[in-house]
Amino acid sequence: MMNKFIVGLPYLAQDARERSLGRPLTDSERKASRAPFGALFECYVVWLFQQLLASWTGTEIIPRVYCGPSEQHGECDLVVVRRDTAYVFEVKSTLATLAFRQNGTFLGLDPMLEPGARQAFRAARALRAGIATRATDGSVVEGIRFVVPCVITYDDNPLYPPFSEFYERHLAAKTGLPLFTQSNGIESLQFFDVDFLEAWESKFDLSPNSGAPFAYLLERARQPELRYKGFQEGIAAGKRPEAPTPFDDVIRESKIYIQKTAKSWLQSTAETA
C-alpha cells in the first residue's frame, strides 16, 4: 500500500489514466499523465524553501531561472542565492524504473537521475557565465562566483558508497560533462531526496542567516563519502531550541483536518448502515 499510494503516486496517476482509456498508454500519454504530479512536487519544494527561509535576509529564493535571456535556452526549477554563491535545485519526480528495481543496472537508474543532472549543470554554467535570468522579470542573476548544483528527487536515491563512485564515472562519461569535478567555481553535483529536505527543520539551525543547511550542502558536494548519505552530525550547526519551526502549525492544522474528516466519514458510514 505504501509503495502504491505514496512512493508510487506518479504510477497511480498513470494507472488511472490507462483504466479510463482501456488500453496501454503511448510514451507521450504516459508523460502527460505524470506531468501534474511533477508540477505539484516542484511547487511543494519551492514552498518548503520559502517556509524554511522566511525570516532570512541576504538570501534570494528564485523559482524558475532561465539559462539565457528566455525559456528557449533551458530553465532551472529553483535557485537560492546567498551572497556570491548560487545553490541550484533541479526538482524531479521521476521514479526509479521497474527495470532498475529488477536488475539494478546503471542504465536503469539513468532515467531518474540523468535529466536532472544535465539541467542542473547547464544552469550552473549559465550562472557562472552571468547569462542566467529570472523568469519573473528577465533580469540577470549577477555576481555569482560559486555554484552548488543539486538534484532533488521524489523517490529515494538507491546509490551508496562505494557503488556511487562507479555511477558517477558512468554518468560523467555518458553525458560528457564534468559533473563530479570541482572546476570554474562549480562544485560537484549532488543528489538528495525530499525526505532529506524535509528534515532541515529538525536537523539544522534555521535561525535567521545561520546558513547551516547551505554550509552542509557545500561540504556534501566536496566530500564524496557524504554525497550519498543522509544527515551527518558535526558538519553544520544543529537545531537550537529557539530556532524557528515553520511546520509546527501546518502539522497541527493537518491533524485537526484529518480528525474532522475521519469523524465525518465514520458518521456517514454509521448512518448508511
FENQUI-V839610 format. One record per backbone hydrogen bond with DSSP energy under -1.0 kcal/mol. NH is the residue of the N-H (numbers start at 1). CO is the residue of the C=O. E is the energy in kcal/mol with one decimal. If there is no record, write none. Layout:
BEGIN
nh: [NH	NH]
co: [CO	CO]
e: [E	E]
END
This chain:
BEGIN
nh: [5	6	7	8	9	12	13	14	15	16	17	18	19	20	21	22	23	30	31	32	33	34	35	38	39	40	41	42	43	44	45	46	47	48	49	50	51	52	53	56	60	62	64	65	66	67	73	74	76	78	79	80	81	82	85	86	87	88	89	90	92	101	102	103	104	110	112	113	114	117	118	119	120	121	122	123	124	125	126	127	128	129	131	133	134	135	138	141	142	145	146	147	148	150	151	152	153	154	164	167	168	169	170	171	172	173	174	175	176	179	181	183	186	187	189	190	192	194	197	198	199	200	203	204	205	210	215	216	217	218	219	220	221	222	223	226	227	229	243	248	251	252	253	254	255	256	257	258	259	260	261	262	263	264	265	266	267	268	269	270	271	272	273]
co: [1	2	2	3	6	8	9	10	11	12	13	14	15	16	17	18	18	26	27	28	29	30	31	34	35	36	37	38	39	40	41	42	43	44	45	46	47	48	49	53	81	79	77	76	133	74	70	71	65	89	62	87	60	85	82	146	80	148	78	150	152	97	98	99	100	106	109	109	110	113	114	115	116	117	118	119	120	121	122	123	124	125	126	66	139	64	134	132	140	84	84	185	86	88	190	90	192	92	160	163	164	165	166	167	168	169	170	171	172	177	178	186	183	147	179	149	151	153	193	194	195	197	199	200	237	207	211	212	213	214	215	216	217	218	219	223	223	226	240	245	247	248	249	250	251	252	253	254	255	256	257	258	259	260	261	262	263	264	265	266	267	268	269]
e: [-2.7	-2.0	-1.9	-2.0	-1.3	-1.8	-1.7	-1.8	-2.7	-2.2	-1.9	-2.3	-2.2	-1.9	-1.8	-2.1	-1.1	-2.5	-2.1	-2.1	-2.0	-1.1	-1.1	-2.0	-2.4	-2.2	-2.7	-2.2	-2.2	-2.2	-2.2	-2.2	-2.5	-2.4	-2.1	-2.2	-2.2	-2.8	-2.3	-1.7	-2.4	-3.2	-2.6	-2.2	-2.7	-2.7	-1.7	-2.1	-2.5	-1.3	-2.0	-2.4	-2.6	-2.8	-2.2	-2.7	-3.0	-1.7	-3.1	-2.4	-3.0	-2.0	-1.5	-2.6	-2.4	-1.4	-1.3	-1.4	-3.0	-2.0	-2.5	-2.2	-2.7	-2.1	-2.2	-2.2	-2.1	-2.2	-2.0	-2.4	-2.1	-2.1	-2.3	-2.2	-3.0	-1.8	-2.3	-2.7	-1.0	-2.7	-1.9	-2.6	-2.6	-2.0	-2.1	-2.8	-1.9	-1.6	-1.4	-2.0	-2.5	-1.7	-2.2	-3.0	-2.4	-2.2	-2.4	-2.3	-1.7	-2.2	-1.3	-1.9	-2.5	-2.9	-2.8	-1.3	-2.2	-1.7	-1.3	-2.7	-1.1	-1.6	-1.6	-2.7	-1.9	-2.4	-2.2	-2.0	-2.0	-1.9	-2.0	-2.7	-1.9	-1.6	-1.6	-2.3	-1.0	-1.8	-1.8	-1.6	-2.7	-2.4	-2.6	-2.3	-2.3	-2.2	-2.4	-2.8	-2.5	-2.3	-2.6	-2.7	-2.3	-2.2	-2.4	-2.6	-2.4	-2.4	-2.6	-2.4	-2.2	-2.0	-2.3]
END
